[in-house]
Amino acid sequence: MREQSRDIERLRHIVNSIAHIEDFLRGKSLEQMKDDVMCYHAVVYNIMIIGEAANMLTNEFRDRHSEIPWRQIIDMRNVLVHGYYTTSPLFVWETYTNDLPLLKQQVEKFISELSEK
């Protein structure tokens, strides 16, 4: 059973994983990420954590914040875990550059709001 009181903890997991990805990729290009196998796998692992944490949020929280594509985030985790052989570094890079900055901003706002309660 998912507890609303734990939503903030799961949101912190998301922000922490995004911060790790930012640290791993700071100053790197797509080609450098692809060439650094350990870095690439660390990024993929943290994207999986983001998807798992999103999946563990309460349905009520996800419904209240439907502006976030929770289903896509969770589905990406599933692709990375179960369809790992179909994942391309470009797909991972585009997630990093196009999706994670906005997600981080939104999740930080949710954490701030929940902390004030």
GROMACS elastic network, one bead per residue, 0.5 to 0.9 nm:
[ bonds ]
;  ai    aj funct       b0    kb
    1    58     6  0.87672   500
    2     5     6  0.88135   500
    2     6     6  0.76795   500
    2     7     6  0.84721   500
    2    56     6  0.67806   500
    2    57     6  0.69614   500
    2    58     6  0.55291   500
    2    59     6  0.83391   500
    3     6     6  0.54748   500
    3     7     6  0.70422   500
    3    57     6  0.80896   500
    3    58     6  0.65297   500
    4     7     6  0.53006   500
    4     8     6  0.81296   500
    4    57     6  0.76905   500
    4    58     6  0.60187   500
    4    60     6  0.80166   500
    4    61     6  0.75271   500
    5     8     6  0.68456   500
    5     9     6  0.81078   500
    6     9     6  0.51830   500
    6    10     6  0.64510   500
    6    11     6  0.87214   500
    6    57     6  0.77792   500
    6    58     6  0.85348   500
    7    10     6  0.51272   500
    7    11     6  0.61445   500
    7    12     6  0.86221   500
    7    53     6  0.89157   500
    7    56     6  0.79647   500
    7    57     6  0.54188   500
    7    58     6  0.67316   500
    7    61     6  0.75273   500
    7   111     6  0.88954   500
    7   114     6  0.87999   500
    8    12     6  0.61835   500
    8    13     6  0.86874   500
    8    57     6  0.87223   500
    8   110     6  0.80199   500
    8   111     6  0.59227   500
    8   114     6  0.67300   500
    8   115     6  0.79091   500
    9    12     6  0.50780   500
    9    13     6  0.63959   500
    9    14     6  0.88701   500
    9    53     6  0.89025   500
    9   111     6  0.87441   500
   10    14     6  0.64679   500
   10    15     6  0.88804   500
   10    50     6  0.87487   500
   10    52     6  0.89394   500
   10    53     6  0.52136   500
   10    54     6  0.71603   500
   10    56     6  0.71476   500
   10    57     6  0.65750   500
   11    14     6  0.50637   500
   11    15     6  0.64029   500
   11    16     6  0.86142   500
   11    50     6  0.87474   500
   11    53     6  0.71100   500
   11    54     6  0.76577   500
   11    57     6  0.80119   500
   11   107     6  0.63011   500
   11   108     6  0.79263   500
   11   110     6  0.78440   500
   11   111     6  0.66797   500
   12    15     6  0.50722   500
   12    16     6  0.59646   500
   12    17     6  0.84422   500
   12    53     6  0.89928   500
   12   107     6  0.80678   500
   12   108     6  0.80875   500
   12   111     6  0.73006   500
   13    16     6  0.50974   500
   13    17     6  0.60689   500
   13    18     6  0.85763   500
   13    49     6  0.75408   500
   13    50     6  0.70420   500
   13    53     6  0.66116   500
   14    17     6  0.52278   500
   14    18     6  0.62551   500
   14    19     6  0.86730   500
   14    46     6  0.85923   500
   14    47     6  0.86860   500
   14    49     6  0.71511   500
   14    51     6  0.81890   500
   14    52     6  0.89949   500
   14    53     6  0.64304   500
   14    54     6  0.75916   500
   14   103     6  0.88536   500
   14   104     6  0.77442   500
   14   107     6  0.76577   500
   15    18     6  0.51001   500
   15    19     6  0.61781   500
   15    20     6  0.86875   500
   15    50     6  0.82051   500
   15   103     6  0.84891   500
   15   104     6  0.58249   500
   15   105     6  0.87995   500
   15   107     6  0.68530   500
   15   108     6  0.70227   500
   16    19     6  0.50103   500
   16    20     6  0.62521   500
   16    21     6  0.87141   500
   16    46     6  0.89142   500
   16    50     6  0.89881   500
   17    20     6  0.50133   500
   17    21     6  0.62659   500
   17    22     6  0.86201   500
   17    43     6  0.87047   500
   17    45     6  0.89241   500
   17    46     6  0.52204   500
   17    47     6  0.71579   500
   17    49     6  0.69046   500
   17    50     6  0.65054   500
   18    21     6  0.50648   500
   18    22     6  0.61809   500
   18    23     6  0.86327   500
   18    43     6  0.89701   500
   18    46     6  0.72487   500
   18    47     6  0.77639   500
   18    50     6  0.77864   500
   18    96     6  0.85398   500
   18   100     6  0.67354   500
   18   101     6  0.82520   500
   18   103     6  0.87459   500
   18   104     6  0.68064   500
   19    22     6  0.50159   500
   19    23     6  0.61936   500
   19    24     6  0.86410   500
   19   104     6  0.85515   500
   20    23     6  0.50357   500
   20    24     6  0.61417   500
   20    25     6  0.86345   500
   20    42     6  0.86324   500
   20    43     6  0.78632   500
   20    46     6  0.73803   500
   21    24     6  0.50368   500
   21    25     6  0.61150   500
   21    26     6  0.82982   500
   21    39     6  0.89673   500
   21    42     6  0.76819   500
   21    43     6  0.54367   500
   21    44     6  0.87558   500
   21    46     6  0.67971   500
   21    47     6  0.81575   500
   21    96     6  0.77381   500
   22    25     6  0.53002   500
   22    26     6  0.56724   500
   22    43     6  0.88848   500
   22    96     6  0.81085   500
   23    26     6  0.53290   500
   23    27     6  0.89702   500
   24    27     6  0.88031   500
   24    28     6  0.82920   500
   24    33     6  0.88334   500
   24    39     6  0.63269   500
   24    40     6  0.86443   500
   24    42     6  0.77462   500
   24    43     6  0.71651   500
   25    28     6  0.51877   500
   25    29     6  0.77148   500
   25    30     6  0.89042   500
   25    32     6  0.88495   500
   25    33     6  0.70899   500
   25    39     6  0.77363   500
   25    40     6  0.89328   500
   25    43     6  0.81953   500
   25    96     6  0.88386   500
   26    29     6  0.86932   500
   28    31     6  0.79293   500
   28    32     6  0.56850   500
   28    33     6  0.64242   500
   29    32     6  0.50941   500
   29    33     6  0.62443   500
   29    34     6  0.86166   500
   29    93     6  0.89602   500
   30    33     6  0.51337   500
   30    34     6  0.61997   500
   30    35     6  0.86619   500
   30    89     6  0.76376   500
   30    90     6  0.72491   500
   30    93     6  0.64163   500
   31    34     6  0.50509   500
   31    35     6  0.61428   500
   31    36     6  0.86315   500
   31    89     6  0.89263   500
   32    35     6  0.50724   500
   32    36     6  0.61468   500
   33    36     6  0.52124   500
   33    37     6  0.73550   500
   33    38     6  0.88627   500
   33    39     6  0.63232   500
   33    40     6  0.56572   500
   33    89     6  0.79543   500
   33    93     6  0.83687   500
   34    37     6  0.64852   500
   34    39     6  0.82124   500
   34    40     6  0.62643   500
   34    89     6  0.62884   500
   34    90     6  0.87349   500
   35    38     6  0.89416   500
   35    39     6  0.86330   500
   35    40     6  0.81193   500
   36    39     6  0.53217   500
   36    40     6  0.61720   500
   36    41     6  0.87142   500
   37    40     6  0.50721   500
   37    41     6  0.61690   500
   37    42     6  0.85182   500
   38    41     6  0.52617   500
   38    42     6  0.61105   500
   38    43     6  0.86657   500
   39    42     6  0.50330   500
   39    43     6  0.62137   500
   39    44     6  0.86654   500
   40    43     6  0.52126   500
   40    44     6  0.62773   500
   40    45     6  0.86335   500
   40    89     6  0.77001   500
   40    92     6  0.86112   500
   41    45     6  0.59986   500
   41    46     6  0.85820   500
   42    45     6  0.50806   500
   42    46     6  0.62961   500
   42    47     6  0.87140   500
   43    46     6  0.52223   500
   43    47     6  0.62794   500
   43    48     6  0.86790   500
   43    92     6  0.79753   500
   43    96     6  0.88200   500
   44    47     6  0.50942   500
   44    48     6  0.62628   500
   44    49     6  0.87603   500
   44    77     6  0.89496   500
   44    80     6  0.72816   500
   44    92     6  0.71300   500
   45    48     6  0.50589   500
   45    49     6  0.64013   500
   45    50     6  0.88325   500
   45    80     6  0.84957   500
   46    50     6  0.62833   500
   46    51     6  0.86963   500
   47    50     6  0.50059   500
   47    51     6  0.63590   500
   47    52     6  0.86853   500
   47    73     6  0.87016   500
   47    76     6  0.80995   500
   47    77     6  0.67596   500
   47    80     6  0.83676   500
   47    92     6  0.84796   500
   47    95     6  0.88414   500
   47    96     6  0.89655   500
   48    51     6  0.50925   500
   48    52     6  0.61508   500
   48    53     6  0.85483   500
   48    73     6  0.89580   500
   48    74     6  0.84225   500
   48    76     6  0.75956   500
   48    78     6  0.78436   500
   48    80     6  0.67661   500
   48    81     6  0.73886   500
   49    52     6  0.50227   500
   49    53     6  0.59754   500
   49    54     6  0.84078   500
   49    77     6  0.76037   500
   50    53     6  0.52085   500
   50    54     6  0.61159   500
   50    55     6  0.85833   500
   50    73     6  0.74842   500
   50    74     6  0.80428   500
   50    77     6  0.76070   500
   51    54     6  0.50620   500
   51    55     6  0.61375   500
   51    56     6  0.86928   500
   51    70     6  0.82588   500
   51    71     6  0.89887   500
   51    72     6  0.86592   500
   51    73     6  0.52152   500
   51    75     6  0.74033   500
   51    76     6  0.67551   500
   51    78     6  0.78796   500
   52    56     6  0.62697   500
   52    57     6  0.88911   500
   52    73     6  0.86467   500
   52    74     6  0.65476   500
   52    77     6  0.67115   500
   52    78     6  0.87555   500
   53    56     6  0.50547   500
   53    57     6  0.64941   500
   53    74     6  0.85300   500
   54    57     6  0.53512   500
   54    58     6  0.87490   500
   54    62     6  0.83529   500
   54    70     6  0.64999   500
   54    71     6  0.86036   500
   54    73     6  0.70725   500
   54    74     6  0.63595   500
   55    58     6  0.80561   500
   55    59     6  0.88374   500
   55    70     6  0.77200   500
   55    71     6  0.82676   500
   55    73     6  0.83651   500
   55    74     6  0.58297   500
   56    59     6  0.86039   500
   57    60     6  0.82408   500
   57    61     6  0.65791   500
   57    62     6  0.67743   500
   58    61     6  0.52648   500
   58    62     6  0.64441   500
   58    63     6  0.85938   500
   59    62     6  0.51184   500
   59    63     6  0.59517   500
   59    64     6  0.85178   500
   60    63     6  0.50869   500
   60    64     6  0.61419   500
   60    65     6  0.86526   500
   61    64     6  0.51291   500
   61    65     6  0.62953   500
   61    66     6  0.86244   500
   62    65     6  0.50992   500
   62    66     6  0.59095   500
   62    67     6  0.89075   500
   62    68     6  0.78944   500
   62    70     6  0.69737   500
   63    66     6  0.52031   500
   63    67     6  0.89079   500
   64    67     6  0.85560   500
   65    68     6  0.61558   500
   65    70     6  0.89277   500
   66    69     6  0.68983   500
   66    70     6  0.75481   500
   67    70     6  0.85618   500
   68    71     6  0.86321   500
   68    72     6  0.89988   500
   68    73     6  0.88067   500
   68   103     6  0.76876   500
   68   106     6  0.82794   500
   69    72     6  0.54143   500
   69    73     6  0.63840   500
   69    74     6  0.88102   500
   70    73     6  0.50530   500
   70    74     6  0.61342   500
   70    75     6  0.84323   500
   71    74     6  0.51417   500
   71    75     6  0.59256   500
   71    76     6  0.84839   500
   72    76     6  0.60034   500
   72    77     6  0.86525   500
   73    76     6  0.51889   500
   73    77     6  0.65656   500
   73    78     6  0.89003   500
   74    77     6  0.51973   500
   74    78     6  0.64714   500
   74    79     6  0.88542   500
   75    79     6  0.62102   500
   75    80     6  0.86248   500
   76    79     6  0.50189   500
   76    80     6  0.61664   500
   76    81     6  0.85737   500
   77    80     6  0.51324   500
   77    81     6  0.61653   500
   77    82     6  0.84514   500
   78    81     6  0.51328   500
   78    82     6  0.57101   500
   78    83     6  0.72719   500
   78    84     6  0.88720   500
   79    82     6  0.53058   500
   79    84     6  0.63219   500
   79    86     6  0.79763   500
   79    87     6  0.74970   500
   80    83     6  0.55683   500
   80    85     6  0.82656   500
   80    86     6  0.82559   500
   80    87     6  0.66046   500
   81    84     6  0.56179   500
   82    85     6  0.82932   500
   83    86     6  0.55311   500
   83    87     6  0.69090   500
   84    87     6  0.53998   500
   84    88     6  0.87987   500
   85    88     6  0.83037   500
   87    90     6  0.85154   500
   87    91     6  0.68731   500
   87    92     6  0.76943   500
   88    91     6  0.52657   500
   88    92     6  0.66201   500
   88    93     6  0.87434   500
   89    92     6  0.50389   500
   89    93     6  0.60251   500
   89    94     6  0.85439   500
   90    94     6  0.60203   500
   90    95     6  0.85059   500
   91    94     6  0.52239   500
   91    95     6  0.63010   500
   91    96     6  0.87465   500
   92    95     6  0.51489   500
   92    96     6  0.63406   500
   92    97     6  0.88194   500
   93    97     6  0.61688   500
   93    98     6  0.83240   500
   94    97     6  0.51001   500
   94    98     6  0.54893   500
   94    99     6  0.73561   500
   95    98     6  0.53958   500
   95    99     6  0.50014   500
   95   100     6  0.62727   500
   96    99     6  0.60342   500
   96   100     6  0.52754   500
   96   101     6  0.75059   500
   97   100     6  0.65748   500
   97   101     6  0.70794   500
   98   101     6  0.69749   500
   98   102     6  0.78819   500
   99   102     6  0.59072   500
   99   103     6  0.62737   500
   99   104     6  0.87496   500
  100   104     6  0.59108   500
  100   105     6  0.85348   500
  101   104     6  0.52542   500
  101   105     6  0.63867   500
  101   106     6  0.88198   500
  102   105     6  0.50961   500
  102   106     6  0.62031   500
  102   107     6  0.85736   500
  103   106     6  0.51521   500
  103   107     6  0.60046   500
  103   108     6  0.84346   500
  104   107     6  0.52117   500
  104   108     6  0.60017   500
  104   109     6  0.85698   500
  105   108     6  0.52800   500
  105   109     6  0.63901   500
  105   110     6  0.88983   500
  106   109     6  0.51440   500
  106   110     6  0.64177   500
  106   111     6  0.88129   500
  107   111     6  0.61883   500
  107   112     6  0.85785   500
  108   111     6  0.50789   500
  108   112     6  0.62062   500
  108   113     6  0.86581   500
  109   112     6  0.50983   500
  109   113     6  0.62079   500
  109   114     6  0.86537   500
  110   113     6  0.50644   500
  110   114     6  0.61035   500
  110   115     6  0.84681   500
  111   114     6  0.51446   500
  111   115     6  0.59772   500
  111   116     6  0.86611   500
  112   115     6  0.51091   500
  112   116     6  0.64168   500
  113   116     6  0.53660   500
  113   117     6  0.70059   500
  114   117     6  0.54793   500
